[in-house]
């Protein structure tokens, strides 16, 4: 019986069931619905606790009871309860009602929320006030959390879905076939000094809008004495996603991270309704606004993704990292390349210094131009950005990478076997060299991107003067030396 296993978490009194009867809570098995007594020890259905799911009745109490039962069933640090949520629209008005991991009896591993299907099970969050109100809160209480087959909708603009604070416990979250709708401040706001890592999203849809970001690292300064003390946001995987929201940022990492996005469609359909000092009217899929972080926590990889740049205020990436790696593989952002603004859009923006980041695009189709800011003299910068077998939709390679300040063109950008715009005219196009330039030295840069194959150290060759030979741009330091018969670095179609 649950009473025998309860620890120190208080269990709310019984609540009225859907037909007016009192439902059992911690004193015994839940009412039948065809399940055996042993099943009810590990499965709690919120409908058995009084949740109506008609979109009008406040079901907060039923969800609070369900969570208390799950906390009471923790045994030897392992959770024993699956919370089932049937089809319906369940109105929740009280913050932290779905998960209230603030003062647990002890750290726990394992809690699962299972719905009937995306858009079949909908949790409607309608607190009295938006900012500062979270549907879920986990402060070093739970690891190994799972949310499956349900929709979360904010009915109070500026409310947030999940607050996660960790100094070592909160980690290993999984979201499968879930959807977010409505206007949120944060989707998941991460905070703390350690872990908050190993989080996975699979076949989910991110809709609605975000005043800050869907996933945001480093919400406060609690528990840290230096900004880098909080650089423990590692290993976030997004697989087969439909990221199609109105405005805001998708991922914003003021504190470093290791992030992988594979597959899916990424679309921002509108623009911010009001200009803000921090964001203006811009919405960005991947925003990394702080330059200095610990080594190994500046890694981003995007693969097999179709982006839509629907207006000039959309950014695919805005990265200020001063080391690490950024890699796009087989991605396409040319769907709206026919629009009047597209040729001059700058949806990919970077700041680079002597240590990077190392930036690479492989087999991508790219619209507009890419913008590069430098934090040091170009004479001190090694080759940092490389485009391999890419289609440049709007410009020739010689005009594709541009400086942020409108002065000297970036000389640290390389193009290899690219296809540029067919009507680019006689704009200078870099050609492939016969030898590769030296790699970045160990004292001035981190190791090359793990996505690149190592090559033998070539014989040092003086860099050709851009003024004397503007059409020659060396290949990336990660490619082997090419023969004299190699094709031109970028050729017209």
TORVO-164036 format. One record per residue (C-alpha): x negated, y, z negated. Coordinates in steps of 0.2 Angstrom, whole numbers, plus 2048, in hexadecimal, padded with zeros to 3 digits. Example, Ala and Ser with C-alpha at 12.3 -4.5 7.8 and 13.67 -1.06 7.14 Angstrom:
7C27EA7D9/7BC7FB7DC/
END
This chain:
800800800/7FA812803/7FB8177F1/7EE80A7ED/7E28117F9/7E58247F7/7D682D7F1/7D883F7EA/7E28477F9/7F384B7F3/8018447FD/81084F800/8218497FA/82D83F806/835849814/84684681C/84683B82B/84F83F83B/85F837834/85E83F823/85683181A/84783380F/83782C817/82A82280E/81982A80C/80B824801/8168187F7/81980B804/81B806816/823812822/83480E82A/834800837/836805849/8317F384D/8207F4844/81A7E8837/8157ED826/8027EA82A/8047F6839/80C80482F/7FC804824/7F280A833/7FF81383E/809822839/816829845/81B83B842/82D837847/82E82B838/82983A82D/837845833/83084D843/83E85184F/83585785E/842862865/838871867/84387B85B/84187284A/831876840/82886583F/81986C835/81D862825/81E85182E/80C854836/80685A825/80C84981D/80483F82B/7F3847829/7F4844816/7F8832819/7E9831824/7DE839817/7E482E809/7E081E813/7CE822815/7C481380F/7B181280D/7B0821817/7BA81A826/7CB82182B/7D981482D/7E781D835/7ED821846/7FA82F847/80682C855/81083A85D/81E835868/82583E877/82D84F873/82986186F/82386285D/823874856/816877849/815888840/809886832/7F6887836/7EC877833/7FB86C833/7F5860840/7E485E837/7DF866827/7CD860823/7C886D817/7C7865806/7C785280A/7C48457FD/7B4840805/7AD840817/7B6835823/7B382D833/7C182983F/7D2831842/7DD82F851/7EC839858/7F5830866/803838870/80F83087D/80783988C/80184A892/810856893/81B84888B/81484C87A/81285F877/80D867867/813879867/80988485B/812893855/80A89B845/8108AC83F/8008B4844/7F48AF852/7E28B484E/7DA8A9840/7E889C842/7E288A847/7ED87B84A/7DE870845/7D0873838/7C1868834/7B486E828/7A7860826/7B6854822/7B8848832/7AD84183F/7B383684E/7C483F851/7CE83A860/7DD843869/7E683A877/7F483D883/7FC84D87D/7FE860881/7FA86E875/80387F878/80088F86F/81189886D/8088A6863/7FC8B086D/7EA8B0866/7ED8A085C/7DF89385D/7DF88085E/7D087A854/7C3880848/7B5875845/7A7879838/79986D835/78986B82B/787859830/798850830/7A485783D/79F84F84E/7A584285A/7B5849861/7BE842870/7CD84987A/7D483E887/7E3843893/7E7853889/7EC86488E/7EC876887/7F888388C/7FD894886/7F28A3880/7E589E874/7D78A886C/7CC89886B/7CF886870/7C187F866/7B788A85B/7A7882855/79D888846/790882839/77D87E839/77D86B83F/78685F84A/797865851/79085A85F/79484B86A/7A5851870/7AE84A87F/7BC84F88B/7C3843897/7D18468A4/7D785589B/7DF8668A1/7DA87689A/7E888389F/7EE892896/7E38A1892/7D58A5886/7D18B587D/7BF8AE87A/7BC89D880/7C388B881/7B3884879/7A989186F/79988D865/794897855/7A38A084F/79C8A8840/78B8AA836/79189F828/782894822/77589B82C/7678A7829/7618A983B/76A8A784C/760898851/76588F841/77688C849/76F88485A/776873856/783872864/77E86386E/78685787A/79785C881/79E85288F/7AC85889B/7B184A8A7/7BF84B8B5/7C685B8AE/7D38668B5/7CE8778AF/7DB8838B6/7DF8918AA/7E48A38AC/7D68AD8A4/7C88AD897/7B88A2896/7B888F897/7A788C88D/79E899884/78E89587A/7868A3871/77C895869/773889873/77B87987A/779869884/788869890/78D85D89E/79C8608AA/7A08528B7/7AE8528C3/7BE85C8C5/7C586C8CA/7C187D8C1/7CD88C8C5/7D089D8BD/7E08A38C4/7E18B58BD/7D78C28B4/7D68C98A2/7E58D489F/7DB8E1896/7C98E6897/7BE8E2888/7AD8E9883/7A68D7883/7AE8CF892/7B58DE89C/7C28D68A8/7B78C78AC/7BA8B58A9/7AC8A88A9/7AC8958AA/79B8938A2/7948A2897/7848A188E/7818B3888/7728B187C/7608AE883/7568A6875/75A89586E/751886867/74987B874/75386D87B/764876877/76487F888/76A872894/7798748A0/77E8688AE/78D8698BA/79185B8C7/79E8588D4/7A98678CF/7B48718DB/7B48838D5/7C08918DB/7BA8A38DA/7CB8AB8DD/7C68BD8D9/7B68C88D6/7B88C78C3/7B58B48C3/7A48AD8BE/79F89B8BF/79089E8B4/7888AC8AB/7788A68A2/76C8B0898/7618A1892/74E8A4893/74A891894/752881897/75B87A8A6/76A87E8B1/76F8718BE/77E8718CB/77F8628D5/78C85F8E4/79786E8DE/7A18798E9/7A888B8E6/7AC8908F8/7BF88C8F8/7C389F8F8/7B48A4903/7BF8AC910/7C58B9904/7BF8CB907/7B58CC8F7/7AD8BB8F8/79D8C0902/7988CC8F4/79E8C28E5/7918BD8D8/7988AF8CF/7888A88C9/77D8B38BF/76C8AF8B6/75F8B88AB/74E8B08AD/73D8B18A5/72C8A88A5/73489989D/7438988A7/7508928A7/74C8858B5/75B8878C1/76087B8CF/76E8788DB/76F8688E5/77A8658F4/7868738EE/79187F8F9/7908918F2/7998A18F6/7938B38F4/7828B68EC/7798B18DC/7728BE8D1/7628BD8C7/75C8C88B9/74A8C88B4/7438CA8A2/7318CB8A8/7288D18B7/72A8C78C7/7188C58C8/7188BB8B8/7268AF8BD/72389E8C5/7308968D0/73F8948C5/74F8918D1/7508858DF/75E8818EB/75D8708F4/76886C903/7758798FF/78288290A/781895908/79289A90E/7908AD90E/77E8B2911/76D8AC918/7618A690B/7578B690B/7668C0905/76E8B38FA/7648B58EA/7658C88E4/75F8D28D5/76B8D98C9/7638EA8CA/7638EB8DD/7508ED8DE/7438DF8E2/74A8CE8E9/7478BF8DE/7378B78E4/7398A88D8/7488A08E1/7448928EE/74F88B8FB/74C879902/755872912/76487E90F/77188391C/77689591B/7838A0923/78589E936/7878B1939/7798B792D/7708BE93C/75D8C093A/75D8C2927/74C8BA921/74E8A891C/74189F911/73789191A/731881912/71E88290E/711874911/70C8748FE/7168768EE/7118848E2/70A8808D1/71787A8C4/71B8858B5/70D8838A8/71087B897/70C88B88E/719895897/72788A89B/73087A895/72F86A89E/7388698AF/74A8658B0/74E8528AD/7588528BC/7488558C7/73C8488CC/72A84B8C6/71D84E8D3/70A84D8D3/70185D8CE/6FE8668DF/6EE8708E3/6F18828DE/6F588D8ED/6F68A08EC/7088A68ED/70A8AF8FE/70E8C18FD/7218C4900/71D8D5909/7118CC915/71B8BC918/72D8C0913/7348B091B/72A8A4912/73089E901/72888F8F8/7328808F3/73687C8E1/7278768D6/7308668D4/72F8608E6/7218578EE/71685F8FB/71E86090C/71685C91C/71386992A/721861934/72E864926/73E86D92C/74187F927/747883916/75788A91C/75E88892D/76E88F935/77C883939/
END
